[in-house]
Amino acid sequence: MTKPADKGLQPIAQLLEDVLTEHGVREQMEQMRAITLWPDVVGEIVAGATKARAVDEGALIVAVTSSAWLMELNMMKGDLLAKVNEHLGESRLNKIVFVLAETA
């Protein structure tokens, strides 16, 4: 059995960064920024009718207040995805999934 090469001492921040990147967590964390970016990317009117809820396997999950908005946003999906990805840079999303928000 071979012994891993000794890299010497490294700052803990660099080790953490390497582990996060190696296991794909870094990219997922970057994609999660889409949740906080959503209102700025889509504007006040769309943000008032939606709420970005989660990112799951490269898909941004967005709750929508009505079926009319759901239909409208599904038609705009490609443009909205491009805008979000423009703000995310390298950690791009694969798709946006719109779901009707639950009402209590």
C-alpha positions as CSV (number, residue, x, y, z in Angstrom):
1,M,0.0,0.0,0.0
2,T,1.4,3.4,-1.0
3,K,1.4,6.3,1.4
4,P,-0.3,9.5,0.1
5,A,2.1,12.3,-0.8
6,D,2.8,14.7,2.1
7,K,1.6,18.1,1.1
8,G,2.9,19.7,4.2
9,L,0.8,22.0,6.4
10,Q,-2.1,23.7,4.7
11,P,-4.6,26.3,6.1
12,I,-7.8,24.6,7.3
13,A,-9.8,26.9,5.0
14,Q,-8.0,25.5,2.0
15,L,-8.5,21.9,3.2
16,L,-12.2,22.5,3.7
17,E,-12.5,24.1,0.2
18,D,-10.7,21.1,-1.3
19,V,-13.1,18.6,0.4
20,L,-16.2,20.6,-0.5
21,T,-15.1,20.8,-4.1
22,E,-14.1,17.1,-4.3
23,H,-17.5,15.9,-3.1
24,G,-19.6,18.3,-5.2
25,V,-20.8,20.2,-2.2
26,R,-19.2,23.5,-3.2
27,E,-21.2,23.6,-6.5
28,Q,-24.4,22.8,-4.6
29,M,-23.7,25.6,-2.2
30,E,-23.1,28.0,-5.1
31,Q,-26.4,26.9,-6.7
32,M,-28.2,27.6,-3.5
33,R,-27.4,31.3,-4.0
34,A,-30.2,31.2,-6.6
35,I,-32.7,31.3,-3.7
36,T,-31.5,34.6,-2.4
37,L,-30.9,36.0,-5.9
38,W,-34.4,35.1,-7.2
39,P,-36.2,38.4,-6.3
40,D,-33.5,40.6,-7.8
41,V,-33.3,38.5,-11.0
42,V,-37.0,38.3,-11.7
43,G,-38.1,41.8,-10.5
44,E,-40.6,43.0,-8.0
45,I,-43.8,41.9,-9.8
46,V,-42.8,38.3,-10.3
47,A,-41.1,38.1,-6.9
48,G,-44.4,39.2,-5.4
49,A,-46.1,36.1,-6.8
50,T,-43.3,33.6,-6.2
51,K,-40.9,32.3,-3.7
52,A,-37.7,30.4,-4.5
53,R,-37.8,27.5,-2.0
54,A,-35.0,25.1,-2.7
55,V,-32.3,23.7,-5.0
56,D,-32.4,20.0,-5.7
57,E,-30.0,18.3,-8.0
58,G,-29.5,21.4,-10.1
59,A,-33.1,22.4,-10.2
60,L,-34.4,25.6,-8.6
61,I,-37.8,24.9,-7.0
62,V,-40.1,28.0,-7.0
63,A,-43.5,28.2,-5.3
64,V,-46.1,30.2,-7.3
65,T,-49.2,31.8,-5.8
66,S,-51.7,30.9,-8.5
67,S,-52.3,28.7,-11.5
68,A,-52.3,31.7,-13.8
69,W,-48.8,32.6,-12.7
70,L,-47.8,29.0,-12.9
71,M,-48.8,28.9,-16.6
72,E,-47.2,32.3,-17.4
73,L,-43.9,31.5,-15.7
74,N,-43.7,28.1,-17.4
75,M,-43.7,29.9,-20.7
76,M,-40.9,32.2,-19.5
77,K,-38.9,29.4,-17.9
78,G,-36.0,29.4,-20.4
79,D,-35.4,33.1,-20.1
80,L,-35.6,33.0,-16.3
81,L,-33.2,30.1,-16.2
82,A,-30.7,32.0,-18.4
83,K,-31.0,35.1,-16.1
84,V,-30.4,33.1,-12.9
85,N,-27.5,31.3,-14.5
86,E,-26.0,34.6,-15.6
87,H,-25.9,35.6,-11.9
88,L,-24.6,32.3,-10.7
89,G,-21.6,32.1,-13.0
90,E,-20.0,28.6,-13.2
91,S,-22.4,26.8,-10.8
92,R,-25.3,26.7,-13.3
93,L,-28.7,25.3,-12.7
94,N,-30.2,22.7,-15.0
95,K,-33.8,23.8,-14.8
96,I,-36.5,25.7,-12.8
97,V,-39.5,23.8,-11.5
98,F,-42.6,25.9,-10.7
99,V,-45.0,24.4,-8.2
100,L,-48.3,25.8,-6.9
101,A,-47.9,27.1,-3.4
102,E,-49.8,25.5,-0.7
103,T,-52.4,27.7,0.9
104,A,-53.3,27.4,4.6
